């Protein structure tokens, strides 16, 4: 996160790639990688990671409300609805984890 916050995007991308490799089911890792890729103008690759993050974290409002995810929101509305329905049935649900950057 330090690289990303200081806008050292190539090193941030490398670190986030490692995070995704170590934690492929970590929504925050995919989201953060997507952010780095987005700002590096690697839009299609960023899209894949944003969508993966959204699929992994249907209740995470930080991810779902992110402006960078909005261009992809139309196809995801169905996915979000289906995932939230499943999450509502599960005890405890995913919940909102707040700021991204940790947990991996």
MOSUL-V801011 format. One record per residue. N is the residue number from 1. SS is DSSP state (alpha for helix, beta for strand, coil for the rest). PHI is phi in degrees with one decimal (none if undefined). D_FIRST is the distance of its C-alpha to the first C-alpha in Angstrom with 2 decimals. Layout:
n=(N/N)
ss=(SS/SS)
phi=(PHI/PHI)
d_first=(D_FIRST/D_FIRST)
This chain:
n=(1/2/3/4/5/6/7/8/9/10/11/12/13/14/15/16/17/18/19/20/21/22/23/24/25/26/27/28/29/30/31/32/33/34/35/36/37/38/39/40/41/42/43/44/45/46/47/48/49/50/51/52/53/54/55/56/57/58/59/60/61/62/63/64/65/66/67/68/69/70/71/72/73/74/75/76/77/78/79/80/81/82/83/84/85/86/87/88/89/90/91/92/93/94/95/96/97/98/99/100/101/102/103/104)
ss=(coil/alpha/alpha/alpha/alpha/coil/coil/coil/alpha/alpha/alpha/alpha/alpha/alpha/alpha/alpha/alpha/alpha/alpha/alpha/alpha/alpha/coil/coil/coil/coil/alpha/alpha/alpha/alpha/alpha/alpha/alpha/alpha/alpha/alpha/alpha/alpha/alpha/coil/coil/coil/alpha/alpha/alpha/alpha/alpha/alpha/alpha/alpha/alpha/alpha/alpha/alpha/alpha/alpha/coil/coil/coil/coil/alpha/alpha/alpha/alpha/coil/coil/alpha/alpha/alpha/alpha/alpha/alpha/alpha/alpha/alpha/alpha/alpha/alpha/alpha/alpha/alpha/alpha/alpha/alpha/alpha/alpha/alpha/alpha/alpha/coil/coil/coil/coil/coil/coil/coil/coil/coil/coil/coil/coil/coil/coil/coil)
phi=(none/-61.1/-59.3/-63.2/-63.1/-93.6/60.3/-92.7/-74.4/-64.4/-63.2/-62.6/-57.4/-60.0/-66.8/-68.4/-61.8/-63.8/-62.5/-66.3/-64.4/-74.2/-135.3/-62.6/-100.4/-89.8/-59.2/-63.5/-63.6/-64.7/-62.6/-64.4/-62.5/-57.9/-60.6/-60.7/-63.4/-57.0/-73.9/-87.9/66.6/-99.0/-60.7/-67.6/-67.3/-59.8/-54.9/-59.2/-76.7/-63.3/-66.1/-63.5/-60.1/-64.1/-65.8/-77.5/-135.3/-62.7/-100.3/-85.5/-67.1/-60.1/-71.2/-66.1/-91.3/-63.6/-59.2/-71.5/-85.1/-55.6/-60.3/-106.9/-71.4/-58.3/-66.5/-85.0/-56.3/-65.1/-60.9/-60.9/-60.8/-62.8/-66.7/-65.0/-61.2/-65.6/-65.7/-64.5/-74.5/-81.8/-66.7/89.2/53.8/-84.1/74.3/-93.7/-91.2/76.6/-66.2/-89.4/124.1/-115.7/86.8/-136.0)
d_first=(0.00/3.82/5.44/5.05/6.02/8.50/9.65/9.79/10.00/12.02/9.92/6.89/9.87/11.16/8.45/8.49/12.23/12.46/10.93/13.51/16.08/15.73/15.65/17.50/18.43/15.01/14.86/11.27/10.35/12.91/11.93/8.34/10.20/12.85/11.03/10.14/13.72/15.21/14.31/15.50/18.69/18.67/19.83/21.81/19.20/16.69/19.61/20.00/16.54/16.85/20.27/19.29/16.72/19.57/22.06/20.15/19.53/22.63/22.45/18.86/19.54/15.98/16.04/19.73/19.85/17.11/18.95/17.57/19.25/22.52/24.00/24.05/25.23/28.92/28.93/26.53/28.73/31.06/28.39/26.86/30.36/31.24/28.12/28.49/32.10/31.28/28.62/31.24/33.62/31.29/31.36/28.18/26.38/22.65/22.15/19.34/16.28/15.07/11.53/9.24/6.22/8.66/11.78/11.28)
